[in-house]
Amino acid sequence: MAIKPTDPQQVQEAIAWAAENRVPLAVQGAASKSALGRHAPCNETLDLSALSGVPFYEPEELVMTALAGTPLRVVEETLKASGQEMCFEPADYGPLFGRPAGLGTIGGVFACNISGPRRVKSGAARDYLLGAKAVNGRGEFFKCGSRVMKNVTGYDVCKLLTGSFGTLAAMTEVTFKVLPLPSEIHTVMILGLDDEQAVVAMTEALQSPYEVYGAVHLPKAAAARSSVEPVRAAGKSVTAVRIEGPNPSIRYCGGNLREIFGGRGALGGLDEPRSQIFWRELRDVMPFVPLRDRTIWRLSVTPSKGASVVSEIEKQLDAEAIYDWGGGLIWLAVATHGTDRAMSDAGIIRRAAGHAGGHVLLFRASEDFRARLPVFQPQSEGAAALSLRLKESFDPQHILNPGRMYQGI
């Protein structure tokens, strides 16, 4: 059964009832990311999608407040009308999970800390959350943060809620910082690099003074699935870096990057319209959408070790990779097998990432896999104890998305 409150007071009442009766609640907005995280069935759903609207927006102050169920597309359209954006580029993973695009909510973005390719330059979603209103697992309403960025003493609860997947509290309203849209975007491409060469090139670009806002490497198979003609038709791997700013800056930075890349491989470029499409595709991991029968993993590793991590995995598994964040974020599509084999595959992937000091998220898999395999990176004994204390502080009855991240939490 779904409980669908239409205002924060009803959210509070619903959670207070659930706490009193110890009824687990699946907290969600439009359910666009319901398949992300552990499969933890609940008899009741707390549907926050009716909490929609933008009660406060000051373009001059670069601040917006939106109710948690506000569709992400509404937020983006409102910002675009004033020449602004969320510069951490929240992704739309709906198609990757076999759902329509455009269903995500702003509350879900911050609850899952979702950030796109510009994360490597501009930071993550949690870096832009200024304040929130929420209801904890006791049914208590609380506020944290404010409408301005300032140094404060005490706990930064906003950062704690961001990335908690609704396991600590149900956010009803979020306030976040926005920034002006870039005046122009251009993409410089190098064709035909292998993974190791691509990581070196992306690292050099990111360490240059030329304001690179994204660095990605698509091996040949992934590049061939792009809807952007110069990328799809390349017939080779594509390593791409993004530059932004006024036209003179674009020309200057683009020219210098081409000099840096000279001799590494054939060079190419994407103009503004094609760049917009290309980086949106990468943001939403669209090259892997057609691979419906594959399990998707998300690896975070030291960028310089990204290619060696993938090489180690590919020696043992039928896998395909996309490199983002200069090699620090790896999307991995792995052939799906039975549960016993999947456990072995998971061990191979986690060990390879662990050798590089990284961590792993099982991003897309069947309910059976998500019920049996660790979805998030297994915690150390100390981290697990801290997570449990936090859970019991916010949600002592364990009614909010119980087990969504870790079993028993």
Secondary structure, DSSP 8 states (H G I E B T S, - for coil): -EE--SSHHHHHHHHHHHHHHT--EEEESS-TTTTSS-----SEEEE-TT-----EEEGGGTEEEEETTSBHHHHHHHHHHTTEE-TT-----TGGGTS-TT--BHHHHHHTT---TTHHHH--GGGTEEEEEEEETTS-EEEEE-SS----SS--HHHHHTTSTTSSEEEEEEEEE-EE--S-EEEEEEES--HHHHHHHHHHHHTSSS-EEEEEEE-HHHHTT-SSHHHHTT-S-EEEEEEESSHHHHHHHHHHHHHHHTTTSEEEEE-HHHHHHHHHHHHTTGGGTT-TTEEEEEEE--GGGHHHHHHHHHTTS-EEEEEEGGGTEEEEEEE---HHHHHHHHHHHHHHHHHTT-EEEEEE--HHHHHHS--S----HHHHHHHHHHHHHH-TT--BSTTSSSTT-
